[in-house]
Amino acid sequence: MALLLAFPLLGCQEDLEAISQVTKFRVLAVQTEPPEVNPGGSVALRVLVADPDPDPAAPRFGPPRRRITGVGVAVSGLVTPASAGSDEPDLVWPPFIGTAGADGVIDLAVIGVPQEAGDLLTADDPEITVTAIMLLCAGGGDGVETGLLQALMTAGEEAGLDEPGDLVEACRVAGADEGIVAFKTFRISDRPPGHANRNDNPEVRQVVFDGDRPLGIAGNEVFQCTGADGCREDVDLDAHLTPESFQTYEKTVFGEIETVDERLYVSWFTTGGGFARDRTGNDGTPDEPFQNTWFPPREGGRFNLWVVARDVRGGVGWARYEIEARAP
């Protein structure tokens, strides 16, 4: 845990790429299911990663090119201490680990919330904020998992990482090529499932392109380019979320409790071409899609495309597609 907590010091050292253009190893989203859990319940932690080959001539679709391993811990009160000023102990979970599947998703952990967590909930503090801190490593074999767990259980100096700047080498010390740190918060509350104020993750129902053609999940959908300038033309994309994704909840506004419609937005990612906008919203109703425009590269090709839906209370859902722009 000491090792992971030091990683935020290093975030400014990385060169940032365009938000929607995925050209290197990246974490695209982190989800907890559910995003709000009761004492005695459990929450599944999932991470969506991408790892395309940096060679422009390499295929830009399919699963991550390297083995992706994740390790992490979860602690309560790291972002907004629920027990500030009290003598109640914080909740700390054991380390957890996982490996990405062919869809780029790491099922990192199922975190069991002890029933005793309910003793920390009060009328003044009706929920506990828990933060999962994750280190994701790309490359290496089975030994990476053992190396990461050993590093996680020791202080930085004992792991041979004497300076804060050396911590970026933690994945390489474990035998991997490179690493990224990610964070995700979720809440523990006594609101039961179905409660008006309980949050659920949004879900991507369908993405339609070229006006009326639904994209198949991880299928090879072909857009036939017709322009004189190769494939450099507009491809309209409409993302539809499930009706259940659009929730209402109570919120205190200027001291008054109001019922508000939860706002959602969609983040777009691709391994080729670009978008008119990195993030889009809609009018707040299930009937209105989240619209965007994709511009394939002039030479065309086959690419991964990710649609990540988020709500303002921390809910996340996603879908991955493979789409091909075929040059004339």
N, C-alpha and C positions, 0 to 999 in steps of 0.2 A: 504493500500500500504506500509506503514511503517513497518507493521508486516511482509509482504512477503519479502521485500527487506533485512530484517535481516537474513532470513533463509540460504543464502549461507554460513554464518559463521559456519553452523552446518554440512556441507556436509562430513567433514573428520571424523565425529564421527561414521558413519555407517560402518559396516563390509561389504565389497564387495564380492558378490558371483561370480562364473564363469559367464562370459558375456552371454553365450548362454544357460546356465542351469537356468531355472526359478523355484525356490523352495519357493518363498515368494512373497509378494505384491511388484509389480514393475511397473514402467512406461516403456513401450517398445518403444514407438514412439509418437511424436507430429506432427501433420500436420496442415498446413493452406492451404485452397483451395479457391482461387489460392495462390501460394507462392509469387506472385507479383500482386499488385492491383493498379488501378487508383484512383485518387481523385474522390469522388462521388460514388465509387463502394463499394463492401462489400467483406469480407473474412470470411470463416467459419473455426472455430478452433476446432480440433478434437484430442482427446488423446486416445491412445491404452494402456490399463492397463491389468495386469494379477494378479490374486490373488488365487493361488492354496492352498489347505489345507496342512499345514506343516507336518501332520501325513503321514509317508511313506505308510501306509496301505490305505489311503483315495484315492478316484478316482482322477486321474491326468488329467482329461479332462473336457470339458464343460465350462460354463460361470464362472465369478468370484464368489467365494463362499460368499462374503459379499457385502453389498451395498457400492458402490464407489461414492463419491461425490467430485466434483471439484469446486473451486472458484478461481478467478484471476482478474488481471488488465492488461492493455496493455499501455505502454508508449513509446513515440518515443525518439530516441537518446540515449537509455540506453547503447547500446553496441558501436555504432559508431555514435556520435552526428553529425547529418546532419547540424545543425544550430550553430556549434561551432563558437564563435567569433561574432555572430550576435545577434540582439535584438529580433529576431522572437520567438514567444512563442512555447513551446513544445506542442504536442498533447497528451491529456490524455483522456482515455475512462472510463466510469463508470464501477464498478465491474460487473462480470458476473459469472454464476453458472450453473451446470449441473450434471446429474447422469448417470452412465454407464448403457448401455443396456446389453442384454444377450450375445452379441458378445464381450463385454469388451471395447466397444468404447464409450467415452463420447463426445457427441456433445455439446461442452462447450459454444460456443457463435457464433453468426453471427455479426461480427464487421463492422459497417457502417463507411466508411471513408468519412469525410466531404469534400465537394467540395473545401473548403477554404484551404485544405492541399496542393493544387496545388500552392498556393502563396508562399510556402516554397521551391519549386523546382526551381533551377537556373541552368545555364549552367555549373557552377563549382560544384554544388551539385545536380545532376539530380535525386537523389532518397533519400528517408528517410527510415532509418532502425527503425522498431518498434519491441519491445520485449514484448511478453506476459509472465507474471509471474504467475504461477499456483500452488496452493496448493491442492493436492489430498488426500482425507481422506477415509480410509477403515473402515467399520462397522458403527453401529448406525442407527437411524431411520430418520424420516423426520425432526426432530429437528436439525439435524446436519447442514442443509442448513442455517437455521436462525442463529445458533450459529456462523457459519463461516462468514456470512455477517456482523454480529455485530463485530466480532473480526477484520475483514478487515477494517471497518470504524472507528476503534478506535486505539489509540496509544498502544504500548505494555504494558506500565504501567497501563493504564486504563483497559486493559483486564486482569489484574492480572498476567502479565508476566514481572517480574521486571528485569530479567537478560537475556542477549542474549541466554544463554543455556536453559532457560525456554521456548523459542519459539517452541521447538520441541513438547511441550505439547499442542500446539494450537488445533490440531484435537481432543485430549482428552477433552480439555476444552469445545469443541463444542459437545461432546458426542460420538465421534468416537473412534476407537481403536488405530490407528496409521496414520501417514501421510508422504507424500513425496512432495518435491518441484521440479517442472520442469520449463524449460524455452523454448521458441520458438521465433525465429525472422522471420519477413517477411518484404517485401519492398513495399513502395509506390513510384510509378514512373509515368511518363506520357507516357510510352511506351504502345501502344494499344495492345489488344489481336491479336495474329498472328505476332507481330513484331519479327524480327529475334533474338533479344537479350532478349526477354521476356521468363522467366522460367515457366515451367509447372511441375506438380508433375508426377513422374514415376508411372506406374501401373503394378502390377503383373498380367500377363495373365493366367499362368498355371504353376503348379508344377507336374513333372512326377517322379514317383519312381519305383524302381525295373526294370529300363530299358525302359518300355513302358506303364506304368499304370498311367494315370492322377489322381491326387488327387482331390476329390470333396470338394468344399468349405464347411467347418464345417461338412463334412460327415464322416462316419466311414469306412476308407479304411484299409483293413486287409493285413498285410504281414505275410505269413505263414513261421515261422522259421523252418529250416531243419537241423541245425547243431547239433552235439553231445553235444555241450556246451550250450544248451538252446538257447536263442535268441541273444547271443553275436556274431553277425555277421554283415557284411556290408550291408547297404541299400543305394543304390545310389539315389540321389535327383538332379533333374535338374529344376531350376527355369527359366521360360521364361517371359520376360517383353514385353509389347506391343511395336510395332515399333515406335509409337509416343514418347515413353520414351527416345529415343536416339536423342538428340537435338544437334545442332551446334549453336555457338554464337561467337560474336567478343570479343576479349580480348587484352588488351595492354601488350605486351611482349617486355621489354627493349626499351620502347618508341615507338614501332611499333604496329599497330593494326593488329591482325591476327585472322582468323577464325579457331576455334578449335572445336573438338568433345568433347561434355560433357562426363565426366567419371561417371559411375554409379557403385555401389556395392550393395550387398545384405547381410544383417545381419540375422542370423538364431537363433531361440529361440525354446526351447522345455521344457516340464515339466517332461521328462523322457529320460534317456540315454544321449548321447553326440554327438558332431559333430567332424569331422576331422579338421574343421576350423570354427571359429566364424563368419568370414566375407569372402566373395568371390567376385571376379570380373570376367570379361569376356574380350573378345578381342575388345569390343567397338561396336559390330554390333548386330542387333536384332536376327540374325540367330544363334548366339552362346549362349548357356544357361549359367547360373551361377551354377556351379556344386559344390556339397558337398556330404559328406557321413555321414549318421546317424548310430549310434551304439546303438540299443535298450538295455535296461537292460537285464541281463541274464534271469530273470523270465518273461520277456515280459510285456504286459499290454497295456492300451489304454491311449493316451497322446495328449495334445495340441501341435501343431507345428505352429510357426509363421514365415513368410517370410516378411522381411521389406526391401524395395528397397529405396535407397537414391541416390541423385545426389550431385555433389560438390557445388551446389549453394543453397542448402537448401530444395530441393524438396523431398517429402517423400510419399510412398505408401505402402500398406501392404495387406496381406491375412492371414487368420487363417484356419487351417485344424485340423481334428482329425484323428489320425493314430493309428492302433493297430498292435502290434507285438505279434503273437499268438504262444505260446510255443508248441513244438511237443508233 
